[in-house]
């Protein structure tokens, strides 16, 4: 894990002992900090009783504490911890800010910070993959993989690649990225912000923290991304600004895990980031072809009878699903879940690629009405039903795509559980089809 003398002798309250909270506790304890910790789950409280005083920070006197460390999942706009921190005069931070404070004691290194509404995970994993392919020590963390504080420090010359949600940026004050990358901004998480403008401003704060000698990359031509770019230019503080929104790179057909216009944007942004670190085309181009992709993000999970099955469960809003529909010419589209908006505007330009749609979950009725008159629609409600009907209708050369354009929480724990359900349904359908074919062959 990462430990630092910067934390020795300081006092911290930790609210939440899930993955990132537990990593924070272990790191701060090993660094010699005095800790107060709390989680609603009794078993988690009991597991750290030898390393921290167990008490609810909402009911404790926190005056004199150096910080309250919370999970990014804690909604600061509604949780009482925000008012408690203000009353006691204690800052609220997250694990990324602790990493930023620990950097001075780590071997010399660089940090790539990646944010945006869509594409963060793929781009983070791709940057990490290219760096490793080029022989640079690298780890990825933040909103992907293991919590950054639980990972071993890199040797000198290493690169930390961090996926950063707006929630994590909100809890960070001093992360000076050597390369800061904003992929795009579209409406999302508006339950946590006063307005779309406030959400966009949260993303743009990544650039407020960076040094003047570092590189800022903007990857999209959407209004909010370009506004953030122009704002940084107007300040004149960071001269090294790269706009990749109109850049093109040939060769996408050779990158099997990076299909679709959104993945081309992700690849172009990742290339700009690694080039800012000194990686050459001779190093990054072959790495694009070797990239395996991420589970639940345009993941090719099976092919049977000439029909491809693609799991894009991580597409939790229409802005993420739209480009996925642009990746293939003939799609049987499974969509639905807990809706984040009342329209599918970002998907409309790609309706011509949809052979038939199959709606599931709470958004089924809404999406059925929105799609009526544009594409044939079948109301399925459940995942298995949708996969069965899509498989019955699909023809060789066509694609069955789960790209829900919705959150998963109406029927599933998270998008991973939804994607795994899709995988199981696909395997079941293929096995039954093969069993049926074998039975028919045996009758002849």
N, C-alpha and C positions, 0 to 999 in steps of 0.2 A: 504494500500500500504506500501511498504518498504521506510522508510525515514532514513536519517543518518546525524549526525553532520559532517561527513567527507566532505559533499558537501556545507556546509554553507559558504556563502561569496565568493564562487568560480564562475567562469564564464565559461559557456558552450554554444557552438553553436550546434543546433540540426537540422540535415538535414533529412527530411522525417517525416511525422506525421501520419503514419499508426499505427497499433496496438502497436508495440514495441516503436515507436517514441513517441506516445502519453503517453505511460506508463512512459517513461523516463522523459518527460516534467513534468508530474504531480508529480513524485517522487522528481525530482530536485527542482521544485518550492516549494513543501512542506518542503523541507530540507533547504530552504533559499538561493538557488543559484540564480545568475543573468543569464538570458537566452536570447539567440537570436535563433529564430526558423524560419524554412522555409519549405514549401511544394508547389509543383506545383499547388495543388488544392486550389483555393481561399477560399472555404468554411471551409477548415481545418485551414488555416491561420487565418481567422476571428474568429474561435472558441477559439483560444488561445491568442488573442491579449491583453487580460487583464493580462496574465501571462508571456509574453515574448515580446521582441522587434522583430517585424516582418521585416526580411531582408534576402536577399539571401547571404549565407556565401561566395559564389564565388565572390560577389561584395562588401564584407565588409572587414575591417581591423581586423583581428583576432589575431594580435600580443598581447600577454599577456593573451589570453584565456587558460584555463586549459585543454580543450579538445574539439574536434569536435566529436559529437556522431552521427553515421550514422546507418542506417538499414543494416542488413546482405545482403540485396538484392542489395545494391549499389556496382557495380563492381569496386573494387579499382584498377584493372589493366587497366581500360580504362576511368573511371570517372575523370573529371578535379579536383574534390575535393582533390584527392591525391596530385597533384602538388601544389594546393593552401595551403594545410596543411604543406607541406614541405617548401614552400616559407615563410610562416608565423611562422614556428617553433612550430607548435601545433600538438600534437598527435591525431590520429584518433582512436576512441574506439567504443565499442558497449555496449548494456545494460548488457551483462554478465560481462564485466569488471567493470561497475558501481556496480553491485551486489557484485563482489569480494571485491571492496573497501569499501562497506557498511558492510561487514560481522563482522568486529570488534565491531560494535555497536549493533549487534543482539544478542539475547539470545544464549547460547551455543548450537551448532548444528554441524551436519556433512553434507558433500556434496558428492553426487555420480555424476560423470560426465561421460556421455556415448556418444561415437562417433563411426564412421564407415561409410562405404558406404551404406550398407543395414542392415535393422533390428533395427535401432536406436529407432524408435517410439514404436515398439512392446516391445522391451527390457526395455525401460524407463517406459512404462506403467505397465509392469509386475513387475519390481522392486518396483515401487510405490504401486502396489496392494499387494504384499507380505508384505511390511512394514506396510501398513494399517491393513492387516489381522492379523499381529502380535501385533497390538496395539501401534505402534510407530507413532507419529505425522509426517506427510509427505505431501509434495506438489511436483508436477512435473511442469517443465517449460522449458524455453530455446526455442527449436525448436518445442515444442509441448504444447498444451493447452494455458493458459493465459501467457502473458509476466511476467517474474519472479518479476519485480519491482512492478507490479500492485497487487500482492498477499499479503495477510496479513503475517507478520512475524510469524514463528513457535515458539511455546513455547520451553523452554529449553529441550534438548534431541531430538529435531526434526531432520528430514533428508530432505534436498532439493535434488531432483532427476532431473538432467538437461540433456536433449537431446541436443547435441552440434554438429552443422554442421561445416564443415571446415571454412565456411565464419565467423561463430561466433567465432571460435578459432582464426582466423586471427585478429579479433578485440579485443582480450583479452590478457592481459599481466601478470595478477597476480592471476588467479583462482587456488588456491591450493586445489585440490580435495582430500578428505579422501580416496575415492575409484575412480580411473580412469580406464575406461573400453574401450578398442578398439575392436570392433566386427570383422571387416574385412576391406580390402581395395581393391577395383577394380576400373578400369578407370571410371571416372564420372566428370562432371563439368569442362572438360578440356578447355572450353572457358574462364575460369577464371584463369587458371594457365599456366605457361610456358611449363610444361611437367607433365607426370604422377608422376615423382619423386617429383616435387614441391607440387602436390596435396597430395601425401602420407606424405611428410614432414609436411604439415599443420596439418594433423591428429595427427601426432606424437608429435606435440608441446604441446598437453595436458599433456604429461608426463614431459616436461621440467619445467612446472610450479608447480609441486607437491612436497610436503615435503618429506624428506627421511624416515619419520616414517609412511608413508601412503602406500596404497596397489594399485599396478598396475596389471590389468588383461588383457590378450590377448586371444582372443577367436577363432582365425582362423589360419589355417596352410598356408594361402596364402603367397606369397613371401614377400610382403611389410609389412604385419603384423608381420611376423617372423623377418624381418630385424629391425623393430622398437623395438621388444622385445630384440633381441640380442644387439642392440645399447644401450639400457637401462642397460642390464646386464654388458656390457663392461665398462660402466661408474662407476658401483658399488655404485651409489649414493642412489638407492632405493632397499633395500634388499628384501622387501616383494613383489615378482613378482609371479603371478599365470598364468600358461599357461593351458587353458581349451580345447585346440584344439583336444586333444585325450581323453578327459574325456567322460564318458558315464553315463547317468542316466536312469534307467528303469521306465516304467510307462506311456510313451507318449500316448498310446491308451486311457488313462483315462483323457486326457487333450483336450477336443473337440476343443478349440480355438487355439491350438498350434500344429497343424498337419503339416507334411512335415519336411524334413531334416533341412531346414533353421530355423524353429521354435524350433526344438530340440536344435540347436546351441544357439538360443536366450535364451531358458529356462536354459541351462547349464550355460551360461554367467551370467544370472540374479541370479541364485542360488549362484554362486561364489561371486557376489557382495554383496548379503545380508548376506552370511556367513561371509564375511569380516567385517560386521557390528554386528556380534554376533547372527544372526538368525539361529535357529536350523532346522534340517530336519523335526522334528515334527511340526514346524511352516510353513516352505515353501512348503512341499509336498501337503497338502490339498489345499493351495492357488493356486497351478497350475491348479487343477481341476476346481476351481471356477472362474478362469480368463475369462472374457467375450470377450477379444480381442478388436481390434480397428476397427472402420469403415474403409472400403476400403482396409483392409489388411487381406486376406484370410477369409473374412467375409461371413459366411453362411447366405444368405438372404432369401432363400425359398427352399422348396422341394415340388414337385408336380409329381404325378404318378411315384414315385420312382426315380425321377431325381433331383439331388441337383444343386442349382445355387450358385456359389461362386464369390464374388466381391473382386478382388485383384488389384483394380485400382492403388493402391500406388506403384505397381511394375513398375517403370518408366525406367528400364534398363534390359537388358538380364540377368545380374548377379542376379537380384532380382527375375525374372520370373523363371529361371531355377529350383531352389528348389521347387517353387510352383507346377511345373509340376511333381515333384517327390512325391507330397503328395497323389495323387490318381492314381489308375491303368488304368482307362478309362475316358479320358478327351476330351470334345469338347472345343477347345481352341480358344478364341477370343483375337486377338492381333493386334497391330498397333497403329499409332499415329505419333508423330514427332520423328523420329529415332535419337538415340544418338550414334549409331555405324552402320557400314555396314555389321554386321554379327550377328549370333545368337549362337555363339560358346558355351556360358554357358548353353544354352538350349538343345544343341544336345544330351547330355547323357540321356535325358528324353523323346526323341521323341517317344520311344516305348510305352509310356503311352498315346500318343495322337491318338484318333480315327479319328479326323478330325479337321482342322484348318480353321478359318474364319477371313480374314484380313479386317481391317478398316483403314481409314485415309491415311495420306501422305505416310506412310511406306508400304501400301498395296502391291504395285507392287514389291518392293524390297523383302519383306518377302515372297511373293508368289514364287519368283525365288529361294530364299534360301531354302524353304521348299519342293519344287518340287522334287519328287523322294524319299522323306522321309515319308511324310504323305499326305493324300488327302487335298486339299486346295480349299476353295471357296472365291472368291473376293466379298466382301459385301459393302465396303466403309462406310456405315452408321451403327451405333450401333443397331438400331431396326431391320434392315435386318439381321444382324449377329445373334441376339438372336432368331429371328423367324426361321431362317434356322437351327440353332443348336438345337432348341427345336423340330423341325420336324424330325431331324435325330437321336436324342438321345434316348436311351433305358433305361428301369429301371435298376438302379445300376450304371449308368454313371453320370458324372459331367459336367456341363457347367461352364467353368471357364473364367472369364475376367481377364487376366494377361497380360497387353499390351506390356511390354518390351520397352516402349516408353514414352516420355513426352506427355502431353495432349494438348499442345498449338496450334495444328493445327485445332482442332475442338471444344475445350473446354477451359474454363477459367483456370481450374486447375484439378488435379486428383480427387478432391472431386466432382466437377461437372460431370466428366466422370463417376465416380462410381454411382452417383445419376441417371444419364441417363440410365445406365445399370439396376439399380433397377426398374426404371419406365418401361423400356422395358420388363423386366421379369414379372412384375405385369400385364402388358397389355397382354402378351402372355398367362399367366396362366388364367387370367379372360376370354379371348376369348376362350380358350380351354374348360374351365368349362361351359361357355355359350353354346358352340357348343355341349358339351355332354348333357347338359340339354335339348337342342332343339331336339337332336336325341332321347332322352329318352321320350320326350313328343309326338313324332310322333309314338311311338310304341303302 
